[in-house]
Amino acid sequence: MPFVSIVIATKDRGAMLGDCIESVLAQEDAPRFEVIVIDDGSTDGSDAVADEYASRAAGRIRVRKLAHVGLAAARNAGAEASSGRWLLFLDDDARLPAGFLAQLESVLHSHDGQVLGFADLPLPTDSYISASIRYLELASRRTIGREHAIKGAALACPRDLFLKLGGFDATRQYYQLEDTEFVARARGAGCSATWLPEPHVLHRAPTLSAYVRNNLRWARNVDVAAGSSDYRLPHLILALFAASFALRWLTWRRWRLVGAGGLALCGVITQVAAAPLRYAPGVALAAGLRACFVPLSAGAYLIARLRVRRRA
């Protein structure tokens, strides 16, 4: 019986899927594991990529092909097809660094029965601004946003617990935070949920345009039941504070003192995110952009909450 089943749901990402599987198979001193690849109706040959690796891995990889059912349902299908004691959900555009599974075994033994999330650092090939966006997200997760930091890109859960809770809500799309809702449901059932900075995975960071689209989708799909880290006053103040410094930093000649403070603040953010200091300007830009969406999410959350209370 495998100690951990690695569930990878994929759709039309054949090249990235191959890199992901390669990183798993390259793990040394790893516990016994299996890989469950769920092809969610790909049309680019991703299923052929998965089949090729399955034929090379001598029974370690199993592939299941579905009509397009959505990310949450695909992950649930992978969990049902697995046989490991633990489930590790991994995105198809993520990679495991060397030694990840060996570290993971120790962590899972010390957090038995819990839902766990892991930090996802940018890939070395990500652009400067994409990596900056990811480091800003990590800074938030390491501080005030930890309870909302567990994402399906790198989420571990005991298989029995996952199935008992009913898995991810298959009625939700990926931008409707099915992973956040699952964690909230687990906590509501009395389970512990913890986000850990180590061991980390490498995960392709969003482009600037994708980041804007995702923030708009999240703002339109605020979940009152699961809560939102964006509606809380401390997060709002931090984001607006960072944005104000970022804008003044851009006018350095007129606001030299304030600009220096902005750089110092962004330097602190990069340190919290364990990011190289050279990403401070990129983090400043990302913080200013994020601040534009925080009030939008906060307002949407408060309006939705008032509606729920009126119905009650």
C-alpha positions as CSV (number, residue, x, y, z in Angstrom):
1,M,0.0,0.0,0.0
2,P,1.5,3.4,-1.0
3,F,2.1,5.9,1.8
4,V,1.1,8.8,-0.4
5,S,-1.0,9.0,-3.6
6,I,-0.1,12.0,-5.8
7,V,-3.1,13.2,-7.6
8,I,-2.5,15.4,-10.7
9,A,-5.5,16.7,-12.6
10,T,-4.7,18.0,-16.1
11,K,-6.3,19.5,-19.1
12,D,-4.4,20.6,-22.3
13,R,-1.0,21.0,-20.6
14,G,0.9,18.2,-22.0
15,A,4.4,19.8,-21.9
16,M,3.9,21.0,-18.3
17,L,2.4,17.7,-17.2
18,G,5.6,15.9,-18.5
19,D,7.8,18.2,-16.4
20,C,5.6,17.7,-13.4
21,I,5.7,13.9,-13.6
22,E,9.5,14.0,-14.3
23,S,10.0,15.9,-11.0
24,V,8.0,13.3,-9.1
25,L,9.8,10.3,-10.6
26,A,13.2,12.0,-9.9
27,Q,12.6,12.0,-6.1
28,E,15.2,10.1,-4.1
29,D,14.8,8.5,-0.6
30,A,11.1,8.9,-1.1
31,P,8.4,6.9,0.7
32,R,6.3,4.5,-1.3
33,F,4.1,6.5,-3.6
34,E,1.8,6.3,-6.6
35,V,0.8,8.9,-9.2
36,I,-2.8,9.2,-10.3
37,V,-3.2,11.4,-13.4
38,I,-6.7,12.5,-14.3
39,D,-7.0,13.8,-17.8
40,D,-10.0,16.1,-17.8
41,G,-11.0,15.9,-21.5
42,S,-7.7,17.2,-23.0
43,T,-7.5,17.7,-26.7
44,D,-3.8,18.5,-27.0
45,G,-2.4,15.0,-26.5
46,S,-1.9,15.3,-22.7
47,D,-3.4,11.9,-22.3
48,A,-0.8,10.4,-24.6
49,V,2.0,12.1,-22.5
50,A,0.5,10.5,-19.3
51,D,0.2,7.1,-21.0
52,E,3.9,7.3,-22.0
53,Y,5.0,7.9,-18.5
54,A,2.7,5.3,-17.2
55,S,4.3,2.7,-19.5
56,R,7.8,3.7,-18.4
57,A,7.1,3.8,-14.6
58,A,6.3,0.1,-14.1
59,G,2.9,0.5,-12.4
60,R,3.7,3.6,-10.4
61,I,1.5,5.8,-12.5
62,R,-2.1,5.2,-13.3
63,V,-4.1,7.3,-15.8
64,R,-7.8,7.9,-15.9
65,K,-9.4,9.7,-18.7
66,L,-12.7,11.7,-18.3
67,A,-14.9,13.8,-20.3
68,H,-14.5,17.4,-19.2
69,V,-15.9,17.5,-15.7
70,G,-14.0,20.4,-14.1
71,L,-11.0,20.6,-11.8
72,A,-12.7,19.8,-8.5
73,A,-14.5,16.7,-9.9
74,A,-11.3,15.6,-11.6
75,R,-9.4,15.8,-8.3
76,N,-12.2,13.9,-6.6
77,A,-12.0,11.1,-9.2
78,G,-8.2,10.9,-8.5
79,A,-8.8,10.5,-4.8
80,E,-11.4,7.8,-5.3
81,A,-9.0,5.9,-7.7
82,S,-6.1,6.2,-5.2
83,S,-5.0,3.6,-2.6
84,G,-2.5,5.6,-0.5
85,R,-2.9,6.5,3.1
86,W,-2.3,10.2,2.3
87,L,-3.4,12.2,-0.7
88,L,-1.1,14.9,-2.2
89,F,-2.9,17.1,-4.7
90,L,-0.5,18.7,-7.2
91,D,-1.2,21.0,-10.1
92,D,0.1,20.0,-13.5
93,D,2.2,23.1,-13.8
94,A,4.0,22.5,-10.5
95,R,7.2,20.6,-9.9
96,L,8.6,18.9,-6.8
97,P,12.1,20.1,-5.9
98,A,14.7,17.5,-5.0
99,G,14.0,15.8,-1.6
100,F,10.4,17.0,-1.4
101,L,8.8,13.6,-0.8
102,A,11.5,12.6,1.8
103,Q,10.7,15.8,3.8
104,L,7.0,15.3,3.2
105,E,7.0,11.9,4.9
106,S,8.4,13.3,8.1
107,V,5.9,16.2,8.0
108,L,2.9,13.9,7.5
109,H,3.9,11.7,10.4
110,S,4.1,14.7,12.7
111,H,0.7,16.2,11.4
112,D,-1.3,13.0,11.3
113,G,-5.0,13.6,10.6
114,Q,-4.6,17.2,9.4
115,V,-5.2,19.0,6.2
116,L,-1.9,20.5,5.1
117,G,-0.9,23.1,2.6
118,F,2.6,23.9,1.3
119,A,4.3,27.0,0.0
120,D,4.5,27.3,-3.8
121,L,7.5,29.2,-5.0
122,P,7.8,30.5,-8.6
123,L,9.6,28.5,-11.2
124,P,13.1,29.7,-12.2
125,T,11.8,30.3,-15.7
126,D,9.0,32.6,-14.6
127,S,9.1,36.2,-15.6
128,Y,10.2,38.9,-13.1
129,I,6.7,40.3,-12.6
130,S,5.1,36.8,-12.4
131,A,7.6,35.8,-9.7
132,S,7.0,39.1,-7.9
133,I,3.3,38.4,-7.8
134,R,3.9,34.9,-6.3
135,Y,6.3,36.3,-3.7
136,L,3.6,38.9,-2.6
137,E,1.1,36.1,-2.2
138,L,3.6,34.1,-0.1
139,A,4.2,37.1,2.1
140,S,0.5,37.4,2.7
141,R,0.2,33.7,3.5
142,R,3.1,33.8,5.9
143,T,1.4,36.6,7.9
144,I,-2.3,37.5,8.1
145,G,-3.7,35.2,5.4
146,R,-2.5,31.8,6.7
147,E,-6.0,30.4,7.2
148,H,-6.8,31.0,3.6
149,A,-3.4,30.0,2.3
150,I,-4.0,26.3,1.7
151,K,-4.4,25.8,-2.1
152,G,-5.2,22.8,-4.2
153,A,-1.9,23.3,-6.0
154,A,-0.1,21.6,-3.1
155,L,-2.5,20.2,-0.6
156,A,-2.2,17.0,1.5
157,C,-4.9,15.2,3.4
158,P,-5.5,11.7,4.8
159,R,-7.4,9.8,2.1
160,D,-10.1,8.6,4.5
161,L,-10.7,12.1,5.8
162,F,-10.9,13.5,2.4
163,L,-13.5,11.0,1.3
164,K,-15.4,11.3,4.6
165,L,-15.7,15.1,4.0
166,G,-17.0,14.5,0.5
167,G,-14.0,15.9,-1.3
168,F,-14.0,19.1,-3.2
169,D,-17.3,20.8,-4.1
170,A,-17.6,19.8,-7.8
171,T,-20.2,22.5,-8.4
172,R,-17.4,25.2,-8.0
173,Q,-15.1,26.3,-10.8
174,Y,-11.4,26.9,-10.1
175,Y,-11.9,30.6,-9.5
176,Q,-14.6,29.9,-7.0
177,L,-12.0,28.7,-4.5
178,E,-13.1,25.0,-4.1
179,D,-9.9,24.4,-2.2
180,T,-10.7,27.2,0.3
181,E,-14.2,25.9,0.8
182,F,-12.9,22.4,1.4
183,V,-10.5,23.6,4.1
184,A,-13.3,25.7,5.7
185,R,-15.5,22.6,5.7
186,A,-12.8,20.5,7.3
187,R,-12.3,23.0,10.0
188,G,-16.0,23.1,10.6
189,A,-15.9,19.4,11.1
190,G,-13.3,19.8,13.8
191,C,-10.2,19.0,11.7
192,S,-7.0,20.9,12.0
193,A,-5.7,22.6,8.9
194,T,-2.1,24.0,8.7
195,W,-0.1,25.9,6.1
196,L,3.6,25.2,6.1
197,P,6.4,27.1,4.3
198,E,8.5,23.9,4.0
199,P,8.7,21.6,2.2
200,H,7.8,23.8,-0.8
201,V,6.8,23.1,-4.3
202,L,7.7,25.0,-7.5
203,H,4.6,26.3,-9.2
204,R,4.3,28.4,-12.3
205,A,3.4,31.9,-11.3
206,P,0.5,33.8,-13.1
207,T,1.2,36.4,-15.7
208,L,0.1,39.9,-15.0
209,S,-3.0,39.6,-17.3
210,A,-3.9,36.3,-15.6
211,Y,-3.5,37.9,-12.2
212,V,-5.9,40.7,-13.1
213,R,-8.5,38.2,-14.5
214,N,-8.2,36.0,-11.5
215,N,-8.7,38.9,-9.1
216,L,-11.8,40.0,-10.9
217,R,-13.2,36.5,-10.8
218,W,-12.5,36.1,-7.1
219,A,-14.2,39.5,-6.4
220,R,-17.3,38.3,-8.3
221,N,-17.4,35.0,-6.5
222,V,-16.9,35.9,-2.8
223,D,-18.0,33.0,-0.6
224,V,-19.7,34.1,2.6
225,A,-19.6,30.5,4.0
226,A,-15.9,30.1,3.6
227,G,-15.0,33.7,4.4
228,S,-12.5,35.8,2.7
229,S,-9.1,37.0,3.9
230,D,-9.7,40.2,1.9
231,Y,-12.6,41.7,3.9
232,R,-10.6,41.9,7.1
233,L,-9.5,45.4,8.1
234,P,-5.8,44.5,8.8
235,H,-5.4,43.1,5.3
236,L,-7.1,46.1,3.8
237,I,-4.9,48.6,5.7
238,L,-1.7,46.6,4.7
239,A,-2.6,46.5,1.0
240,L,-3.5,50.2,0.9
241,F,-0.4,51.1,2.9
242,A,1.8,49.2,0.5
243,A,0.0,50.7,-2.5
244,S,0.5,54.3,-1.2
245,F,4.2,53.7,-0.7
246,A,4.5,52.0,-4.1
247,L,3.0,55.0,-5.9
248,R,5.2,57.5,-4.1
249,W,8.3,55.4,-4.7
250,L,7.5,55.8,-8.4
251,T,7.8,59.6,-8.0
252,W,11.2,59.2,-6.2
253,R,12.6,62.7,-7.1
254,R,9.7,64.5,-5.4
255,W,9.2,62.1,-2.5
256,R,12.7,60.9,-1.7
257,L,12.0,60.2,2.0
258,V,8.7,58.6,1.4
259,G,10.2,56.7,-1.5
260,A,12.9,55.3,0.7
261,G,10.2,54.2,3.1
262,G,8.4,52.5,0.3
263,L,11.5,50.6,-0.7
264,A,12.1,49.6,2.9
265,L,8.6,48.3,3.2
266,C,8.9,46.3,0.0
267,G,12.2,45.0,1.2
268,V,10.5,43.8,4.4
269,I,7.8,42.1,2.3
270,T,10.4,40.3,0.2
271,Q,12.1,39.1,3.4
272,V,8.9,37.8,4.8
273,A,8.3,35.9,1.6
274,A,11.9,34.6,1.6
275,A,12.3,36.3,-1.7
276,P,15.6,37.8,-3.2
277,L,15.7,41.5,-2.5
278,R,15.9,42.3,-6.2
279,Y,12.1,41.5,-6.4
280,A,11.3,44.4,-4.1
281,P,10.2,46.8,-7.0
282,G,8.2,44.0,-8.6
283,V,6.5,43.3,-5.2
284,A,5.7,47.0,-4.9
285,L,4.0,47.0,-8.3
286,A,2.1,43.8,-7.4
287,A,1.0,45.3,-4.0
288,G,-0.3,48.4,-5.7
289,L,-2.3,46.3,-8.1
290,R,-3.6,44.0,-5.4
291,A,-4.7,47.0,-3.4
292,C,-7.1,48.0,-6.2
293,F,-8.9,44.7,-5.8
294,V,-9.0,44.4,-2.0
295,P,-11.7,47.0,-1.5
296,L,-13.7,45.4,-4.3
297,S,-13.5,42.0,-2.7
298,A,-14.2,43.5,0.7
299,G,-17.3,45.3,-0.5
300,A,-18.6,42.3,-2.3
301,Y,-18.1,40.2,0.9
302,L,-19.9,42.7,3.1
303,I,-22.8,43.0,0.7
304,A,-23.2,39.3,0.4
305,R,-23.0,38.9,4.2
306,L,-25.8,41.5,4.7
307,R,-28.0,39.7,2.2
308,V,-27.5,36.4,4.1
309,R,-28.4,38.0,7.4
310,R,-31.5,39.6,5.9
311,R,-32.7,36.2,4.6
312,A,-32.1,34.7,8.0
